[in-house]
Amino acid sequence: MRRGQLIGERYNKRSQMDGWLKVCKVQGAPDPPQHGQAPNPPYLGEMPSVDRVKSEIQGSHPADTLARQVAVFTYLPAIVTRRQDPGCSVRSPLTPDEQRVIGSYNLAAHQLSQSYATSHTPEEAQAFERAHGRYELDSAFYQQWFNRLFSAAFREGNAEGKGLSRVM
C-alpha cells in the first residue's frame, strides 16, 4: 500500500477519477438546459436524472443498492455516446448538454464509490467494487434497469441501430 492506495489500483481507471473529477465543473443531475430550451440533442430529455436513478434502482440491502446504482451510473455514459448523431464521425465532440449529462453520471458513480470506500474496510470496499462490476456485466440486471428507466420509444430507438443493444 502506498499513499492510501493499493499498488494494483495505481493503474486502475477508477483510481484516476479523483484527479479528473477535481476539475469537473458539473453540478447536480442532468436537468433540461436553462431558459426552458430543449436539450441538444433532444434524446437527452429522456435520460434519467441522478436522483431518479437513486430512487428507482434499489437492492436487497444498502450496499447492494449502492453497487447497483454505481453500475447504472457507469453504464449510462455509454448510452449517451452511442446515441450521438449517426451523421457525425466517431471522433465528433459531444454537445455541451451531452458532456454535462455524462459528467453528472460519472460524478455520481465516483461519489457513491468514494463514500462507500471511505466508510468501510478495504476488504468491504473491494467486495463492493467486485459487486458493482458484476452488475455492470449482468444482462438480466441491464434489461431490468434499462426497461425501468427508459420509455418504449427510447428503447425502440436503441434497437434500431441509433444507439446500443448492449455495449458492456
Sequence and secondary structure as in RCSB ss.txt:
>XXXX:A:sequence
MRRGQLIGERYNKRSQMDGWLKVCKVQGAPDPPQHGQAPNPPYLGEMPSVDRVKSEIQGSHPADTLARQVAVFTY
LPAIVTRRQDPGCSVRSPLTPDEQRVIGSYNLAAHQLSQSYATSHTPEEAQAFERAHGRYELDSAFYQQWFNRLF
SAAFREGNAEGKGLSRVM
>XXXX:A:secstr
 BTTB GGGGG HHHHHHHHHHS    SS    GGG   SSGGGGGS  HHHHHHH   SSHHHHHHHHHHHHHH
HHHHHHHTS TTS TT    HHHHHHHHHHHHHHHHHHHHHHHHS HHHHHHHHHHHHHHHH HHHHHHHHHHHS
 HHHHHHIIIIIS S   
